[in-house]
Amino acid sequence: MTVFNAFLKVIKKNLGTIILYTVIVVFFAAINSRTDDSSTQFVGEKPDVMIVNLDKGTELSGNFEKYLTDNTNKTEISGGDEAVSDALFYREISCVITIPKGYEKTVLEGKTPEIEIKSAGTQNSAFVKNIVSSYIRTQNAFASSGENKAEIIKSVNSALSQKASVAITSKLNTGALTKLANYYIFSSYGLMSCILFIICIVLTSFSETTIRKRTIISSMSYKKFSANLLLSCFTYALAVWILFVVLAYFMMGSIVFTMRGAAFMLNSFIFILTALSLSFMLSTFVPEKNAITGIVNVLTLGSSFLCGVFVPAAILPSWVLSIAKVLPSYWYVDSCNKLAEVENLRSNFMPIVINMGILIGFGIVFAVLGIIVSGKKRKIE
């Protein structure tokens, strides 16, 4: 109880910081909720896409481009990469599909061409990825059988013409799901900031030499003290998580407690456990309380910009996303985007489970590093 009371004193002293980060999340969520909603009724339309063919003049790439044009609304965006990124951000287009140079040669060699798809993270973009994947699989099947270019084109067109209409017929409330996903994405900044700042302050306070000496000579054993401290940290993190879930309900409504909403909650719960583990590791590396604020700001703001929290991941350069993969926030945000996009959650849940597993892996690594460093410090003392 003594440890928990000391923990509460630190929270009360820094209550303004917790409120500030919470207000920031609510502010972003409020702006997001004012955007146009999508209908929950059936949608029957072709998505707007931009097609970039870098292998122009070849028959196979031309046929692929024609297939995409027939099954989508081909849109031209002038103004360079910045204008294209803006069009994705404002949902003027669902995807940018780039057919790579050497596409035909790759297919005829029996290999699978790499089609780059930059998406806006909408249900339409998920549909586009499906039709691209369907075409490539069908084309590969005929190319591997030894057919020439003309035969491949004829066989592919014949096979795909037998398939159902390409109009999107989704029952998902895509507008509400996008808003919920954005809320949880924005909340990652608030969750990580609240947890890292308070937990690091608490742990570094208890690590001060005078307090450590008092703990050693007290009647409470070191194991009991550590267990109480760990329980206090977890209780605080759980309280912060519950606060953000409750806020989600008041701002987003009953969708928060649907099956998909529960998946968002699970994803965010695993994220706070990872943040808790990161706090422990940081407190062992940074014993000075004065340095905590700067380090927390660098970590939270840096990861938010790199991982698609403040800027949608769909419009970030590929090299930025490659760097972001070394941060837990990337996998958390990726799961949020996937949860908003997939039509059938049960059959497409494995990639999300993998992301959650990676988050747990980060948490284990942070905890192990923290234990190693704190153990060496105790030996030195």
C-alpha positions as CSV (number, residue, x, y, z in Angstrom):
1,M,0.0,0.0,0.0
2,T,2.9,2.3,0.7
3,V,4.3,1.9,-2.8
4,F,0.8,2.4,-4.3
5,N,0.3,5.6,-2.3
6,A,3.6,7.0,-3.5
7,F,2.6,6.1,-7.0
8,L,-0.6,8.0,-6.6
9,K,1.3,11.1,-5.4
10,V,3.4,11.1,-8.6
11,I,0.2,10.8,-10.7
12,K,-1.5,13.7,-8.9
13,K,1.6,15.8,-9.3
14,N,1.6,15.1,-13.1
15,L,-2.2,15.0,-13.6
16,G,-2.0,18.0,-15.9
17,T,0.3,16.1,-18.3
18,I,-2.2,13.1,-18.4
19,I,-5.1,15.5,-19.1
20,L,-3.1,17.3,-21.9
21,Y,-2.3,14.1,-23.8
22,T,-6.0,12.9,-23.4
23,V,-7.3,16.3,-24.7
24,I,-5.0,16.0,-27.8
25,V,-6.4,12.5,-28.6
26,V,-10.0,13.8,-28.1
27,F,-9.3,16.8,-30.3
28,F,-8.0,14.7,-33.2
29,A,-10.9,12.3,-32.8
30,A,-13.4,15.1,-32.9
31,I,-11.9,16.5,-36.1
32,N,-12.0,13.0,-37.6
33,S,-15.6,12.5,-36.6
34,R,-16.7,15.6,-38.5
35,T,-15.5,14.1,-41.8
36,D,-18.1,12.7,-44.2
37,D,-19.5,9.3,-43.2
38,S,-20.0,6.4,-45.6
39,S,-23.3,4.7,-46.0
40,T,-24.0,1.5,-44.2
41,Q,-26.1,0.4,-47.2
42,F,-24.8,-1.7,-50.1
43,V,-22.3,0.1,-52.3
44,G,-22.1,-0.7,-55.9
45,E,-19.4,1.3,-57.6
46,K,-15.9,1.1,-59.2
47,P,-13.1,2.6,-57.2
48,D,-11.2,5.6,-58.4
49,V,-7.5,4.6,-59.1
50,M,-4.4,6.0,-60.8
51,I,-2.5,3.6,-63.0
52,V,1.2,4.1,-63.7
53,N,2.5,1.8,-66.4
54,L,6.3,1.9,-66.5
55,D,6.4,-1.0,-69.0
56,K,4.4,0.7,-71.7
57,G,4.6,-0.7,-75.2
58,T,4.5,-4.3,-74.1
59,E,1.5,-6.5,-74.7
60,L,1.2,-8.1,-71.3
61,S,1.4,-4.9,-69.3
62,G,-1.0,-3.3,-71.8
63,N,-3.5,-6.1,-71.2
64,F,-3.1,-5.7,-67.4
65,E,-3.6,-2.0,-67.7
66,K,-6.8,-2.5,-69.8
67,Y,-8.1,-5.0,-67.2
68,L,-7.6,-2.5,-64.4
69,T,-9.2,0.3,-66.5
70,D,-12.2,-1.9,-67.2
71,N,-12.7,-2.7,-63.6
72,T,-12.0,0.6,-62.0
73,N,-12.4,4.3,-62.7
74,K,-9.0,5.3,-64.1
75,T,-8.1,8.7,-62.9
76,E,-5.2,11.0,-63.9
77,I,-3.6,13.2,-61.3
78,S,-1.4,16.0,-62.5
79,G,1.1,17.9,-60.3
80,G,3.7,15.2,-59.4
81,D,4.1,13.0,-56.3
82,E,2.9,15.7,-53.9
83,A,-0.5,16.0,-55.7
84,V,-0.8,12.2,-55.8
85,S,-0.2,12.0,-52.1
86,D,-2.8,14.7,-51.5
87,A,-5.3,12.9,-53.6
88,L,-4.8,9.7,-51.5
89,F,-5.0,11.6,-48.3
90,Y,-8.3,13.3,-49.2
91,R,-9.7,10.1,-50.6
92,E,-10.0,11.5,-54.1
93,I,-8.5,8.2,-55.3
94,S,-8.4,4.8,-53.6
95,C,-5.1,3.6,-54.9
96,V,-2.1,4.3,-57.1
97,I,-1.1,1.1,-59.0
98,T,2.4,1.0,-60.5
99,I,3.2,-1.6,-63.1
100,P,7.0,-2.0,-63.0
101,K,9.4,-1.7,-65.9
102,G,10.2,-5.2,-67.2
103,Y,6.8,-6.5,-66.2
104,E,6.4,-8.6,-69.4
105,K,9.9,-10.0,-69.2
106,T,9.3,-11.1,-65.6
107,V,6.0,-12.8,-66.5
108,L,7.5,-14.7,-69.5
109,E,10.4,-15.9,-67.2
110,G,7.8,-17.5,-65.0
111,K,8.3,-15.1,-62.1
112,T,5.8,-13.0,-60.3
113,P,6.0,-9.2,-61.0
114,E,6.0,-6.9,-58.0
115,I,3.0,-4.5,-58.3
116,E,3.3,-1.5,-56.1
117,I,0.0,-0.4,-54.6
118,K,-0.2,2.8,-52.6
119,S,-3.6,2.8,-50.9
120,A,-5.8,5.2,-48.9
121,G,-6.7,2.5,-46.5
122,T,-10.3,2.3,-47.5
123,Q,-12.6,-0.6,-48.3
124,N,-12.2,0.3,-52.0
125,S,-8.5,0.0,-51.8
126,A,-8.9,-3.5,-50.3
127,F,-11.0,-4.4,-53.3
128,V,-8.4,-3.1,-55.7
129,K,-5.7,-5.2,-54.1
130,N,-8.0,-8.3,-54.5
131,I,-8.5,-7.7,-58.2
132,V,-4.8,-7.1,-58.8
133,S,-4.0,-10.3,-56.9
134,S,-6.6,-12.3,-58.9
135,Y,-5.2,-11.1,-62.2
136,I,-1.6,-11.8,-61.3
137,R,-2.4,-15.3,-60.0
138,T,-4.4,-16.2,-63.1
139,Q,-1.7,-14.8,-65.4
140,N,1.0,-16.8,-63.6
141,A,-1.0,-20.0,-64.0
142,F,-1.1,-19.7,-67.8
143,A,2.5,-18.3,-68.1
144,S,3.9,-21.3,-66.2
145,S,2.2,-23.7,-68.6
146,G,4.4,-22.5,-71.4
147,E,1.9,-20.4,-73.4
148,N,3.2,-17.5,-75.5
149,K,2.2,-13.9,-75.1
150,A,-0.9,-14.0,-77.3
151,E,-2.1,-17.3,-75.7
152,I,-1.5,-15.9,-72.2
153,I,-3.6,-12.8,-72.9
154,K,-6.4,-14.8,-74.5
155,S,-6.5,-17.3,-71.7
156,V,-6.4,-14.7,-68.9
157,N,-9.2,-12.6,-70.5
158,S,-11.3,-15.7,-71.0
159,A,-10.8,-16.9,-67.4
160,L,-11.5,-13.5,-65.8
161,S,-14.5,-12.7,-68.0
162,Q,-16.3,-15.7,-66.3
163,K,-16.0,-14.1,-62.9
164,A,-18.7,-12.1,-61.2
165,S,-19.3,-8.3,-61.6
166,V,-16.6,-6.2,-60.1
167,A,-18.9,-3.8,-58.4
168,I,-18.2,-3.5,-54.7
169,T,-21.0,-4.9,-52.5
170,S,-19.9,-4.3,-49.0
171,K,-22.1,-4.5,-45.9
172,L,-19.4,-2.9,-43.8
173,N,-20.0,0.5,-42.2
174,T,-16.8,1.7,-43.7
175,G,-17.2,5.3,-42.5
176,A,-17.6,4.3,-38.9
177,L,-14.8,1.8,-39.1
178,T,-12.4,4.3,-40.6
179,K,-13.3,6.8,-37.8
180,L,-12.8,4.1,-35.1
181,A,-9.5,3.1,-36.7
182,N,-8.3,6.7,-36.8
183,Y,-9.3,7.2,-33.2
184,Y,-7.3,4.2,-32.0
185,I,-4.4,5.3,-34.3
186,F,-4.4,8.8,-32.8
187,S,-4.8,7.3,-29.3
188,S,-1.5,5.5,-29.6
189,Y,0.3,8.9,-29.1
190,G,-1.7,9.6,-26.0
191,L,-1.4,6.1,-24.6
192,M,2.3,5.9,-25.1
193,S,2.9,9.4,-23.8
194,C,0.8,8.9,-20.6
195,I,2.4,5.6,-19.8
196,L,6.0,6.4,-20.7
197,F,6.1,9.7,-18.9
198,I,4.4,8.7,-15.6
199,I,6.0,5.2,-15.4
200,C,9.5,6.5,-16.1
201,I,9.1,9.2,-13.6
202,V,7.9,6.7,-10.9
203,L,10.6,4.1,-11.6
204,T,13.4,6.6,-11.7
205,S,12.1,8.2,-8.5
206,F,12.2,4.8,-6.7
207,S,15.7,4.2,-8.2
208,E,17.2,7.2,-6.5
209,T,20.0,6.2,-4.1
210,T,18.4,7.6,-1.0
211,I,15.1,5.8,-1.7
212,R,16.8,2.6,-2.6
213,K,18.7,2.6,0.7
214,R,15.5,3.2,2.6
215,T,13.8,0.3,0.8
216,I,16.7,-2.0,1.6
217,I,16.6,-1.3,5.3
218,S,12.8,-1.4,5.5
219,S,10.8,-4.4,6.7
220,M,9.5,-5.0,3.2
221,S,11.6,-7.5,1.2
222,Y,13.0,-6.4,-2.2
223,K,10.8,-9.0,-4.0
224,K,7.6,-7.8,-2.3
225,F,8.6,-4.2,-3.1
226,S,9.2,-5.0,-6.8
227,A,5.9,-6.9,-7.0
228,N,4.0,-4.0,-5.5
229,L,5.7,-1.5,-7.8
230,L,5.0,-3.7,-10.9
231,L,1.3,-4.1,-9.8
232,S,1.0,-0.3,-9.4
233,C,2.4,0.3,-12.8
234,F,0.1,-2.2,-14.4
235,T,-2.9,-0.8,-12.6
236,Y,-2.1,2.7,-13.8
237,A,-1.6,1.5,-17.4
238,L,-4.9,-0.4,-17.2
239,A,-6.7,2.7,-15.9
240,V,-5.3,4.8,-18.8
241,W,-6.4,2.1,-21.3
242,I,-9.9,1.9,-19.8
243,L,-10.2,5.7,-20.0
244,F,-9.4,5.7,-23.7
245,V,-11.8,2.9,-24.4
246,V,-14.6,4.7,-22.6
247,L,-13.8,7.9,-24.6
248,A,-14.0,5.8,-27.8
249,Y,-17.5,4.6,-26.8
250,F,-18.7,8.1,-26.1
251,M,-17.3,9.5,-29.3
252,M,-17.9,6.5,-31.7
253,G,-20.9,4.8,-30.2
254,S,-21.8,1.1,-30.0
255,I,-19.4,0.0,-32.8
256,V,-16.7,0.0,-30.0
257,F,-18.3,-3.1,-28.5
258,T,-18.8,-5.1,-31.7
259,M,-16.5,-8.0,-32.6
260,R,-14.3,-5.7,-34.7
261,G,-14.3,-3.1,-31.9
262,A,-13.1,-5.8,-29.5
263,A,-10.2,-6.5,-31.9
264,F,-9.3,-2.8,-31.8
265,M,-9.4,-3.0,-28.0
266,L,-7.2,-6.1,-27.9
267,N,-4.7,-4.5,-30.2
268,S,-4.5,-1.4,-28.0
269,F,-4.3,-3.5,-24.8
270,I,-1.2,-5.3,-26.2
271,F,0.2,-1.9,-27.2
272,I,0.0,-0.6,-23.6
273,L,1.7,-3.7,-22.3
274,T,4.5,-3.0,-24.8
275,A,4.7,0.6,-23.7
276,L,4.8,-0.5,-20.1
277,S,7.8,-2.8,-20.9
278,L,9.5,0.1,-22.8
279,S,9.0,2.4,-19.8
280,F,10.8,-0.1,-17.6
281,M,13.7,-0.4,-20.0
282,L,14.0,3.4,-20.4
283,S,14.0,3.9,-16.6
284,T,17.0,1.6,-16.3
285,F,18.9,3.4,-19.1
286,V,18.0,7.0,-18.1
287,P,18.2,7.4,-14.3
288,E,17.8,11.2,-14.4
289,K,14.2,12.5,-14.1
290,N,15.1,15.7,-15.8
291,A,15.9,13.9,-19.0
292,I,12.7,11.8,-19.1
293,T,10.5,14.5,-20.6
294,G,12.8,15.1,-23.6
295,I,13.3,11.4,-24.3
296,V,9.6,10.7,-24.0
297,N,8.7,13.5,-26.4
298,V,11.3,12.4,-28.9
299,L,10.1,8.8,-28.8
300,T,6.4,9.5,-28.9
301,L,6.4,12.3,-31.5
302,G,9.1,10.6,-33.6
303,S,7.3,7.3,-33.8
304,S,3.9,9.0,-34.4
305,F,5.3,10.8,-37.5
306,L,7.2,7.8,-38.8
307,C,4.6,5.1,-38.2
308,G,1.5,6.7,-39.7
309,V,-0.2,8.2,-36.6
310,F,-0.1,11.9,-37.6
311,V,0.5,11.3,-41.3
312,P,-1.4,8.3,-42.9
313,A,1.0,5.5,-43.7
314,A,-0.4,5.2,-47.2
315,I,1.2,8.5,-48.2
316,L,4.6,8.0,-46.5
317,P,7.6,7.1,-48.6
318,S,8.5,3.4,-48.6
319,W,11.9,4.1,-47.0
320,V,10.2,5.9,-44.1
321,L,8.0,2.8,-43.5
322,S,11.0,0.6,-43.7
323,I,12.6,2.5,-40.8
324,A,9.4,2.6,-38.9
325,K,9.3,-1.2,-38.7
326,V,11.8,-1.1,-35.9
327,L,9.2,0.7,-33.8
328,P,6.3,-0.9,-32.0
329,S,3.9,1.8,-33.1
330,Y,4.3,0.7,-36.8
331,W,2.8,-2.7,-36.1
332,Y,0.0,-1.3,-33.9
333,V,-1.0,1.2,-36.6
334,D,-0.8,-1.5,-39.3
335,S,-3.2,-3.7,-37.4
336,C,-5.6,-0.7,-37.0
337,N,-5.6,-0.1,-40.7
338,K,-6.1,-3.8,-41.5
339,L,-9.0,-4.0,-39.1
340,A,-10.7,-1.1,-40.9
341,E,-10.1,-2.6,-44.4
342,V,-10.8,-6.3,-44.3
343,E,-14.3,-7.5,-45.3
344,N,-14.3,-10.8,-43.4
345,L,-12.5,-10.4,-40.1
346,R,-12.4,-14.1,-39.2
347,S,-10.8,-15.3,-42.5
348,N,-8.3,-12.4,-42.5
349,F,-7.3,-12.2,-38.9
350,M,-4.0,-14.0,-39.1
351,P,-2.0,-10.9,-40.3
352,I,-3.4,-9.0,-37.4
353,V,-2.4,-11.8,-35.0
354,I,1.1,-11.7,-36.4
355,N,1.3,-7.9,-35.8
356,M,0.1,-8.5,-32.2
357,G,2.7,-11.2,-31.8
358,I,5.4,-8.8,-33.0
359,L,4.2,-6.2,-30.4
360,I,4.5,-8.9,-27.7
361,G,8.0,-9.7,-29.0
362,F,9.0,-6.1,-28.6
363,G,7.6,-6.1,-25.0
364,I,9.6,-9.2,-24.1
365,V,12.9,-7.7,-25.6
366,F,12.4,-4.5,-23.7
367,A,11.7,-6.3,-20.5
368,V,14.7,-8.6,-20.8
369,L,17.0,-5.6,-21.6
370,G,15.6,-3.8,-18.6
371,I,16.2,-6.7,-16.3
372,I,19.8,-7.2,-17.5
373,V,20.7,-3.5,-17.0
374,S,19.0,-3.2,-13.6
375,G,20.6,-6.4,-12.5
376,K,24.1,-5.1,-13.4
377,K,23.4,-1.8,-11.6
378,R,22.4,-3.6,-8.4
379,K,25.7,-5.6,-8.5
380,I,27.7,-2.4,-8.9
381,E,25.9,-0.8,-6.0
